[in-house]
């Protein structure tokens, strides 16, 4: 898998409209708290944030 394939695979689909979400921002790990990453759906505006340590969902 190439880096671009890996990057594409990490972007989830929107649970509201099904479109591919785009990276919005990330927060680094702070103490015992995990690093967080947020994705935004440009089609409907839904935003989701998850831990970078969470396993990727299969789509």
N, C-alpha and C positions, 0 to 999 in steps of 0.2 A: 504494500500500500504506500502510495506517495504521500508526502506531507499535505498536499492539497486535498487528497482523498480523505485523509484523517480529519482535516479541518471541516470538510463538508459533512462527514459522518457525525461529528460532535454537535452540529446544529440541529436542535429538535424541531419537530413539526408542532405547530400551534394546536392546542387542544380545543380551541374555539372554532377556527375556520379551516385548519389543516394545512395552511401554507408553511413553507420553510421559514423558521425564525432566524433573525440576524443577531450576531453578537452585539450587546449594548455596552456592558462594562464589567469590570471584575474588581474584587476587593481581595487583597492579599491575606494570607493566613495571619491571625493575630492571637498569639498565645495558644490556648487550647482550642480556639475557634478555627474551623476549616476555612480555606479560601473559598470565596463565592464567585459565581459567574451569572450574569443576567443576559437574557435574550429577549428581543422585542419582535413582535409580528408587525411588519410594515403594512400588512393588509388591514388588520382589524384593531391594532394597537395593544393587544394583550401582551403582558410582560411576565416572564417567569424567572425566578432566581433559584439556583441550586448550588449545592456544594460541589466543588471540582472533584471531590473524592467519591461522589455518588457514582454507582455503575451506570453506564449508558443504557438507555432503553432501546430495545430492538424495534425497528420500524418496518 
